[in-house]
Amino acid sequence: MEAIKSYSGNPAQLGHAELFFLKLSEVPGYALRVEAMLQKEEFSARTSELRPQLTSLVDICDDLMHNAALRDFLALILQLGNYLNAVSGLDSFMSGVEQRSGTNVEVERRSGTNVEVERRSGTNVEVERRSGTNVEGSYAGNAVGFRLNALPKLLDTRANKPRFTFLHYIVEEAQKSSKDALSFITELSYLHDVA
């Protein structure tokens, strides 16, 4: 191309191909224009190749977003995370988990500004209810969501029990709250094959 651009003789003496390249080199941004024409020509074939994959991806996203059991499980993670951040801190929470294996159990349920704490020791059950805006806690326990990259940290947070993580605790609480709480595992099992 450089040899043709540097040609200073009579253009009529050039062959058809050389003359074509000489005229093409005079077009401003010809390389970009040729690339755009090629992209335009190949666009339909490329999109028809990708369309099934994109449709599958959109369907998967819809399944994830509309799965009620998964949404409830993620809400439980958020609630327990808010509890950890607001009230007791990780150390006292994990010691509470440890007490579950003995005779003492403490369960806290939050709903808006209402808190119900149930303490069980042997056959004794004590329920404490608090409500209003003055509920124990701090601004750190008022999260409205979390990033998905926080989920692997559930396995890193360990209790005093061997091989017992925060995720184990969340699963136990979910199973206690509803027998279908973990139904999303079977409902979305096809995702493993798609990944």
Accessible surface in RSA format (square Angstrom, percent):
REM  Atomic radii and reference values for relative SASA: ProtOr
REM  Chains: A
REM  Algorithm: Lee & Richards
REM  Probe-radius: 1.40
REM  Slices: 20
REM RES _ NUM      All-atoms   Total-Side   Main-Chain    Non-polar    All polar
REM                ABS   REL    ABS   REL    ABS   REL    ABS   REL    ABS   REL
RES MET A   1    78.56  40.7  37.85  25.1  40.70  96.9  38.39  32.6  40.16  53.2
RES GLU A   2   128.12  73.6 124.40  94.1   3.72   8.9  67.61 130.8  60.51  49.4
RES ALA A   3    79.71  73.3  63.65  98.2  16.05  36.5  69.87  98.4   9.84  26.1
RES ILE A   4    29.18  16.6  27.09  20.2   2.08   5.0  29.18  21.0   0.00   0.0
RES LYS A   5    98.30  48.0  72.62  44.6  25.68  61.1  36.08  32.5  62.22  66.3
RES SER A   6    87.98  74.3  57.00  76.1  30.99  71.4  52.13 111.0  35.86  50.2
RES TYR A   7    75.68  35.3  53.33  30.3  22.34  58.1  54.42  40.9  21.25  26.2
RES SER A   8   114.22  96.5  76.43 102.0  37.79  87.1  47.86 101.9  66.36  93.0
RES GLY A   9    38.77  47.8   0.00   N/A  38.77  47.8  27.71  76.0  11.06  24.8
RES ASN A  10    81.58  56.3  70.63  68.3  10.94  26.4  24.92  60.0  56.66  54.8
RES PRO A  11    62.64  45.7  62.37  56.9   0.27   1.0  62.57  51.7   0.07   0.4
RES ALA A  12    86.67  79.7  50.12  77.3  36.55  83.1  60.63  85.4  26.04  69.0
RES GLN A  13   143.35  80.2 105.28  76.9  38.07  90.6  38.69  82.4 104.65  79.4
RES LEU A  14    37.26  20.8  21.56  15.4  15.70  39.5  23.46  16.5  13.81  37.2
RES GLY A  15    37.28  46.0   0.00   N/A  37.28  46.0  30.44  83.5   6.85  15.3
RES HIS A  16   171.73  93.9 160.71 111.7  11.03  28.2 113.06 116.5  58.67  68.3
RES ALA A  17    62.53  57.5  52.11  80.4  10.41  23.7  59.50  83.8   3.03   8.0
RES GLU A  18    74.28  42.6  73.92  55.9   0.36   0.9  23.95  46.3  50.34  41.1
RES LEU A  19    57.59  32.1  57.59  41.2   0.00   0.0  57.59  40.4   0.00   0.0
RES PHE A  20   122.62  61.3 116.32  72.0   6.29  16.4 121.93  73.9   0.69   2.0
RES PHE A  21    84.13  42.1  84.13  52.1   0.00   0.0  84.13  51.0   0.00   0.0
RES LEU A  22    22.81  12.7  22.81  16.3   0.00   0.0  22.81  16.0   0.00   0.0
RES LYS A  23   119.19  58.1 115.73  71.0   3.46   8.2  66.85  60.2  52.34  55.7
RES LEU A  24    38.40  21.4  35.23  25.2   3.17   8.0  37.89  26.6   0.51   1.4
RES SER A  25    22.80  19.3   3.95   5.3  18.85  43.4   0.44   0.9  22.36  31.3
RES GLU A  26   114.01  65.5  83.82  63.4  30.19  71.9  46.51  90.0  67.49  55.1
RES VAL A  27    56.18  37.0  51.66  46.8   4.52  10.9  53.61  46.6   2.57   7.0
RES PRO A  28   102.39  74.6  89.42  81.5  12.97  47.1 100.96  83.4   1.43   8.9
RES GLY A  29    48.24  59.5   0.00   N/A  48.24  59.5  35.12  96.4  13.12  29.4
RES TYR A  30    50.69  23.7  49.98  28.4   0.71   1.9  30.54  23.0  20.15  24.8
RES ALA A  31    65.78  60.5  56.41  87.1   9.37  21.3  60.38  85.0   5.40  14.3
RES LEU A  32   136.11  75.8 130.83  93.6   5.28  13.3 134.18  94.2   1.92   5.2
RES ARG A  33   136.50  57.3 133.01  67.8   3.49   8.3  44.69  61.1  91.81  55.6
RES VAL A  34    54.32  35.7  54.32  49.2   0.00   0.0  54.32  47.2   0.00   0.0
RES GLU A  35    82.81  47.5  82.13  62.1   0.68   1.6  35.32  68.3  47.49  38.8
RES ALA A  36    55.86  51.4  46.85  72.3   9.01  20.5  52.05  73.3   3.81  10.1
RES MET A  37   123.53  64.0 117.15  77.5   6.38  15.2  79.49  67.6  44.04  58.3
RES LEU A  38    93.04  51.8  92.41  66.1   0.63   1.6  93.04  65.3   0.00   0.0
RES GLN A  39    79.19  44.3  77.85  56.9   1.34   3.2  34.16  72.7  45.03  34.2
RES LYS A  40   170.73  83.3 151.65  93.0  19.09  45.4 101.41  91.3  69.33  73.8
RES GLU A  41   141.45  81.2 121.79  92.1  19.65  46.8  43.69  84.5  97.76  79.8
RES GLU A  42    70.21  40.3  67.84  51.3   2.37   5.6  29.16  56.4  41.05  33.5
RES PHE A  43   132.72  66.4 130.95  81.1   1.77   4.6 132.72  80.5   0.00   0.0
RES SER A  44    80.00  67.6  76.10 101.6   3.90   9.0  40.40  86.0  39.60  55.5
RES ALA A  45    62.28  57.3  52.92  81.7   9.36  21.3  59.86  84.3   2.42   6.4
RES ARG A  46   121.21  50.9 120.79  61.6   0.43   1.0  42.02  57.4  79.19  48.0
RES THR A  47    36.70  26.1  33.75  34.2   2.95   7.0  28.60  38.4   8.10  12.3
RES SER A  48    66.73  56.4  53.35  71.2  13.39  30.8  38.95  83.0  27.78  38.9
RES GLU A  49   130.03  74.7 112.05  84.8  17.98  42.8  44.56  86.2  85.46  69.8
RES LEU A  50    86.77  48.3  86.77  62.1   0.00   0.0  86.77  60.9   0.00   0.0
RES ARG A  51   145.70  61.2 144.19  73.5   1.51   3.6  52.87  72.3  92.83  56.3
RES PRO A  52    87.18  63.5  74.66  68.1  12.52  45.5  82.27  67.9   4.91  30.5
RES GLN A  53   121.00  67.7 111.80  81.7   9.20  21.9  45.03  95.8  75.97  57.6
RES LEU A  54   100.79  56.1 100.52  71.9   0.28   0.7 100.71  70.7   0.08   0.2
RES THR A  55    71.71  51.0  67.07  68.0   4.65  11.1  55.90  75.1  15.81  23.9
RES SER A  56    46.83  39.6  41.50  55.4   5.34  12.3  28.62  60.9  18.22  25.5
RES LEU A  57   100.38  55.9  98.97  70.8   1.41   3.5  99.96  70.2   0.42   1.1
RES VAL A  58    86.85  57.2  85.54  77.4   1.32   3.2  86.85  75.5   0.00   0.0
RES ASP A  59    75.04  52.6  73.47  73.1   1.57   3.7  24.10  56.7  50.94  50.8
RES ILE A  60    21.62  12.3  21.61  16.1   0.01   0.0  21.61  15.6   0.01   0.0
RES CYS A  61    55.82  42.2  54.66  61.0   1.16   2.7  16.24  41.1  39.58  42.7
RES ASP A  62    64.13  44.9  63.52  63.2   0.61   1.5  15.68  36.9  48.45  48.3
RES ASP A  63    61.94  43.4  54.83  54.6   7.10  16.8  11.31  26.6  50.62  50.5
RES LEU A  64    68.32  38.0  60.29  43.1   8.03  20.2  60.54  42.5   7.78  20.9
RES MET A  65   132.50  68.6 114.79  76.0  17.72  42.2  98.69  83.9  33.82  44.8
RES HIS A  66   130.11  71.1 110.24  76.6  19.87  50.8  77.68  80.1  52.42  61.0
RES ASN A  67    16.58  11.4   9.75   9.4   6.83  16.5   7.59  18.3   8.99   8.7
RES ALA A  68    57.33  52.7  52.75  81.4   4.58  10.4  52.77  74.3   4.55  12.1
RES ALA A  69    13.73  12.6   7.12  11.0   6.61  15.0  11.12  15.7   2.61   6.9
RES LEU A  70    27.61  15.4  27.61  19.8   0.00   0.0  27.61  19.4   0.00   0.0
RES ARG A  71   127.75  53.6 123.51  63.0   4.24  10.1  67.55  92.3  60.20  36.5
RES ASP A  72    91.32  64.0  84.78  84.4   6.54  15.5  24.70  58.1  66.62  66.4
RES PHE A  73    19.41   9.7  16.01   9.9   3.40   8.8  19.09  11.6   0.32   0.9
RES LEU A  74    47.88  26.7  46.88  33.5   1.00   2.5  47.31  33.2   0.57   1.5
RES ALA A  75    45.22  41.6  39.92  61.6   5.30  12.1  44.34  62.4   0.88   2.3
RES LEU A  76    33.50  18.7  32.43  23.2   1.07   2.7  33.02  23.2   0.48   1.3
RES ILE A  77    12.27   7.0  11.46   8.5   0.81   1.9  11.46   8.3   0.81   2.2
RES LEU A  78    38.36  21.4  36.71  26.3   1.65   4.1  38.36  26.9   0.00   0.0
RES GLN A  79    94.82  53.0  90.05  65.8   4.77  11.4  30.80  65.6  64.02  48.6
RES LEU A  80    20.00  11.1  19.95  14.3   0.05   0.1  19.99  14.0   0.01   0.0
RES GLY A  81    20.78  25.6   0.00   N/A  20.78  25.6  20.63  56.6   0.14   0.3
RES ASN A  82    22.14  15.3  21.20  20.5   0.94   2.3   5.54  13.3  16.60  16.0
RES TYR A  83    31.64  14.8  31.54  17.9   0.10   0.3  16.43  12.3  15.21  18.7
RES LEU A  84    21.56  12.0  18.68  13.4   2.89   7.3  18.72  13.1   2.84   7.7
RES ASN A  85    91.69  63.2  69.61  67.3  22.08  53.2   6.95  16.7  84.74  81.9
RES ALA A  86    16.49  15.2   3.14   4.9  13.34  30.4   3.71   5.2  12.78  33.8
RES VAL A  87    41.65  27.4  13.26  12.0  28.38  68.4  14.63  12.7  27.02  73.3
RES SER A  88    35.78  30.2  12.15  16.2  23.63  54.4  19.72  42.0  16.06  22.5
RES GLY A  89    33.09  40.8   0.00   N/A  33.09  40.8  30.14  82.7   2.95   6.6
RES LEU A  90    82.08  45.7  74.05  53.0   8.03  20.2  74.05  52.0   8.03  21.6
RES ASP A  91   126.67  88.7 115.67 115.1  11.00  26.0  40.67  95.7  86.00  85.8
RES SER A  92    55.97  47.3  42.99  57.4  12.98  29.9  47.20 100.5   8.77  12.3
RES PHE A  93    15.16   7.6  10.00   6.2   5.17  13.4  14.48   8.8   0.68   2.0
RES MET A  94     9.37   4.9   9.37   6.2   0.00   0.0   9.19   7.8   0.19   0.2
RES SER A  95    46.21  39.1  45.47  60.7   0.74   1.7  32.49  69.2  13.72  19.2
RES GLY A  96    22.18  27.4   0.00   N/A  22.18  27.4  20.53  56.4   1.65   3.7
RES VAL A  97     2.36   1.6   1.29   1.2   1.08   2.6   1.57   1.4   0.79   2.2
RES GLU A  98    63.22  36.3  60.58  45.8   2.65   6.3  27.73  53.6  35.49  29.0
RES GLN A  99    86.39  48.3  79.04  57.8   7.36  17.5  23.98  51.0  62.41  47.3
RES ARG A 100    55.69  23.4  38.12  19.4  17.57  41.8   5.88   8.0  49.81  30.2
RES SER A 101    72.68  61.4  32.12  42.9  40.56  93.4  31.29  66.6  41.39  58.0
RES GLY A 102    51.06  63.0   0.00   N/A  51.06  63.0  34.92  95.8  16.14  36.1
RES THR A 103   103.45  73.6  87.54  88.8  15.90  37.9  73.62  98.9  29.82  45.1
RES ASN A 104    66.14  45.6  65.58  63.4   0.55   1.3  12.69  30.5  53.45  51.7
RES VAL A 105    27.68  18.2  24.97  22.6   2.71   6.5  25.59  22.2   2.09   5.7
RES GLU A 106    76.49  43.9  59.69  45.2  16.80  40.0  14.43  27.9  62.06  50.7
RES VAL A 107    13.64   9.0  12.21  11.1   1.43   3.4  13.64  11.9   0.00   0.0
RES GLU A 108    34.75  19.9   8.35   6.3  26.40  62.9   4.36   8.4  30.39  24.8
RES ARG A 109   116.60  49.0 109.93  56.0   6.67  15.9  58.80  80.4  57.80  35.0
RES ARG A 110    68.29  28.7  47.45  24.2  20.84  49.6  26.73  36.5  41.56  25.2
RES SER A 111    79.55  67.2  70.64  94.3   8.91  20.5  39.79  84.7  39.76  55.7
RES GLY A 112    77.81  96.0   0.00   N/A  77.81  96.0  44.35 121.7  33.46  74.9
RES THR A 113    68.18  48.5  63.24  64.1   4.94  11.8  45.90  61.7  22.28  33.7
RES ASN A 114    75.14  51.8  74.45  71.9   0.70   1.7  20.86  50.2  54.28  52.5
RES VAL A 115     3.20   2.1   0.38   0.3   2.82   6.8   1.58   1.4   1.62   4.4
RES GLU A 116    47.21  27.1  46.73  35.4   0.48   1.1  13.04  25.2  34.17  27.9
RES VAL A 117     2.67   1.8   2.67   2.4   0.00   0.0   2.67   2.3   0.00   0.0
RES GLU A 118    29.68  17.0  29.63  22.4   0.05   0.1   1.44   2.8  28.25  23.1
RES ARG A 119    85.42  35.9  83.06  42.3   2.37   5.6  39.51  54.0  45.92  27.8
RES ARG A 120    84.03  35.3  82.02  41.8   2.01   4.8  25.86  35.3  58.17  35.3
RES SER A 121    56.71  47.9  53.15  70.9   3.56   8.2  26.65  56.8  30.06  42.1
RES GLY A 122    59.76  73.7   0.00   N/A  59.76  73.7  35.25  96.7  24.51  54.9
RES THR A 123   138.85  98.8 106.96 108.4  31.89  76.0  87.28 117.2  51.57  78.0
RES ASN A 124   108.87  75.1 104.15 100.7   4.72  11.4  27.68  66.6  81.19  78.5
RES VAL A 125    90.30  59.4  55.60  50.3  34.70  83.6  56.26  48.9  34.04  92.3
RES GLU A 126   102.39  58.8  97.71  73.9   4.68  11.1  41.44  80.2  60.95  49.8
RES VAL A 127    61.76  40.6  31.89  28.9  29.88  72.0  31.89  27.7  29.88  81.0
RES GLU A 128    60.20  34.6  55.63  42.1   4.57  10.9  28.02  54.2  32.18  26.3
RES ARG A 129   174.80  73.4 144.60  73.7  30.21  71.9  58.90  80.5 115.90  70.2
RES ARG A 130    66.54  27.9  57.94  29.5   8.60  20.5  48.35  66.1  18.19  11.0
RES SER A 131    84.36  71.3  54.24  72.4  30.11  69.4  18.03  38.4  66.33  92.9
RES GLY A 132    33.07  40.8   0.00   N/A  33.07  40.8  31.47  86.4   1.60   3.6
RES THR A 133   135.13  96.1 103.70 105.1  31.43  74.9  74.36  99.9  60.77  91.9
RES ASN A 134   147.07 101.4 123.82 119.7  23.25  56.0  32.01  77.0 115.06 111.2
RES VAL A 135    30.10  19.8  10.56   9.6  19.54  47.1  13.42  11.7  16.67  45.2
RES GLU A 136    93.31  53.6  80.59  61.0  12.72  30.3  44.02  85.1  49.30  40.2
RES GLY A 137    45.14  55.7   0.00   N/A  45.14  55.7   9.19  25.2  35.96  80.5
RES SER A 138    54.05  45.7  39.39  52.6  14.66  33.8  44.59  94.9   9.46  13.3
RES TYR A 139   194.11  90.6 176.88 100.6  17.23  44.8 130.67  98.2  63.43  78.2
RES ALA A 140    45.29  41.6  31.45  48.5  13.84  31.5  38.66  54.4   6.62  17.5
RES GLY A 141     7.09   8.7   0.00   N/A   7.09   8.7   0.00   0.0   7.09  15.9
RES ASN A 142   109.75  75.7  88.59  85.6  21.16  51.0  31.59  76.0  78.16  75.5
RES ALA A 143    45.28  41.6  27.20  42.0  18.08  41.1  38.52  54.2   6.76  17.9
RES VAL A 144   147.66  97.2 119.51 108.2  28.15  67.8 123.02 106.9  24.64  66.8
RES GLY A 145    40.59  50.1   0.00   N/A  40.59  50.1  26.59  73.0  14.00  31.4
RES PHE A 146    70.89  35.5  34.59  21.4  36.30  94.5  46.02  27.9  24.87  71.2
RES ARG A 147   188.42  79.1 180.37  91.9   8.05  19.2  58.35  79.7 130.07  78.8
RES LEU A 148   125.64  70.0 116.27  83.2   9.38  23.6 116.59  81.9   9.05  24.4
RES ASN A 149   108.59  74.9  91.12  88.1  17.46  42.1  42.71 102.8  65.88  63.7
RES ALA A 150    32.78  30.1  29.98  46.3   2.80   6.4  30.07  42.3   2.71   7.2
RES LEU A 151    52.80  29.4  47.60  34.1   5.20  13.1  48.20  33.9   4.60  12.4
RES PRO A 152    84.02  61.2  76.04  69.3   7.99  29.0  81.77  67.5   2.25  14.0
RES LYS A 153   128.56  62.7 128.20  78.7   0.36   0.9  78.63  70.8  49.92  53.2
RES LEU A 154    18.36  10.2  18.17  13.0   0.19   0.5  18.36  12.9   0.00   0.0
RES LEU A 155    90.21  50.2  89.43  64.0   0.78   2.0  89.43  62.8   0.78   2.1
RES ASP A 156   107.59  75.4  85.02  84.6  22.57  53.4  30.06  70.8  77.53  77.3
RES THR A 157    30.78  21.9  24.95  25.3   5.83  13.9   9.06  12.2  21.72  32.8
RES ARG A 158   146.07  61.3 126.78  64.6  19.29  45.9  51.38  70.2  94.69  57.4
RES ALA A 159    13.61  12.5   0.04   0.1  13.57  30.9   0.55   0.8  13.06  34.6
RES ASN A 160   105.29  72.6  73.18  70.7  32.11  77.3  22.30  53.7  82.99  80.2
RES LYS A 161    55.16  26.9  50.02  30.7   5.14  12.2  27.32  24.6  27.84  29.7
RES PRO A 162   108.31  78.9  84.76  77.3  23.55  85.6  96.63  79.8  11.68  72.6
RES ARG A 163   203.15  85.3 183.70  93.6  19.45  46.3  79.79 109.0 123.36  74.8
RES PHE A 164    18.71   9.4  18.40  11.4   0.31   0.8  18.40  11.2   0.31   0.9
RES THR A 165     3.91   2.8   3.88   3.9   0.04   0.1   3.88   5.2   0.03   0.0
RES PHE A 166     8.78   4.4   8.78   5.4   0.00   0.0   8.78   5.3   0.00   0.0
RES LEU A 167    51.78  28.8  51.78  37.0   0.00   0.0  51.78  36.4   0.00   0.0
RES HIS A 168    82.38  45.0  78.58  54.6   3.79   9.7  52.78  54.4  29.60  34.4
RES TYR A 169    15.67   7.3  15.67   8.9   0.00   0.0   0.50   0.4  15.17  18.7
RES ILE A 170     0.00   0.0   0.00   0.0   0.00   0.0   0.00   0.0   0.00   0.0
RES VAL A 171    43.83  28.8  43.83  39.7   0.00   0.0  43.83  38.1   0.00   0.0
RES GLU A 172    54.98  31.6  52.83  40.0   2.15   5.1  27.05  52.3  27.92  22.8
RES GLU A 173    23.37  13.4  20.86  15.8   2.50   6.0   2.79   5.4  20.58  16.8
RES ALA A 174     2.00   1.8   1.69   2.6   0.31   0.7   2.00   2.8   0.00   0.0
RES GLN A 175   105.99  59.3  91.26  66.7  14.73  35.1  28.71  61.1  77.28  58.6
RES LYS A 176   109.53  53.4  72.78  44.7  36.75  87.5  75.96  68.4  33.57  35.8
RES SER A 177    89.32  75.5  49.07  65.5  40.25  92.7  49.79 106.0  39.53  55.4
RES SER A 178    50.62  42.8  41.13  54.9   9.49  21.9  33.08  70.4  17.54  24.6
RES LYS A 179   192.74  94.0 152.74  93.7  40.00  95.2 106.37  95.7  86.37  92.0
RES ASP A 180    84.98  59.5  81.72  81.3   3.26   7.7  23.81  56.0  61.17  61.0
RES ALA A 181    14.61  13.4   8.47  13.1   6.15  14.0  14.19  20.0   0.42   1.1
RES LEU A 182    29.51  16.4  22.95  16.4   6.57  16.5  24.16  17.0   5.36  14.4
RES SER A 183    31.61  26.7  22.81  30.4   8.80  20.3  26.15  55.7   5.46   7.7
RES PHE A 184    26.72  13.4  26.62  16.5   0.10   0.3  26.62  16.1   0.10   0.3
RES ILE A 185   101.26  57.6  92.81  69.1   8.45  20.4  97.82  70.4   3.44   9.3
RES THR A 186   104.20  74.1  91.41  92.7  12.78  30.5  78.29 105.2  25.90  39.2
RES GLU A 187    94.06  54.0  69.28  52.4  24.78  59.0  42.05  81.3  52.00  42.5
RES LEU A 188    18.25  10.2  13.11   9.4   5.14  12.9  13.31   9.3   4.94  13.3
RES SER A 189    69.48  58.7  55.91  74.6  13.57  31.3  38.14  81.2  31.34  43.9
RES TYR A 190    78.99  36.9  75.10  42.7   3.89  10.1  78.00  58.6   0.99   1.2
RES LEU A 191    38.93  21.7  35.70  25.5   3.22   8.1  35.89  25.2   3.03   8.2
RES HIS A 192   159.21  87.0 140.82  97.9  18.39  47.0 106.66 109.9  52.55  61.2
RES ASP A 193   124.56  87.3  91.19  90.8  33.38  78.9  33.94  79.9  90.63  90.4
RES VAL A 194    77.98  51.3  49.42  44.7  28.56  68.8  55.66  48.4  22.32  60.5
RES ALA A 195   119.99 110.3  52.79  81.5  67.20 152.9  82.37 116.0  37.62  99.7
END  Absolute sums over single chains surface
CHAIN  1 A    14162.8      11679.2       2483.6       8341.6       5821.2
END  Absolute sums over all chains
TOTAL         14162.8      11679.2       2483.6       8341.6       5821.2
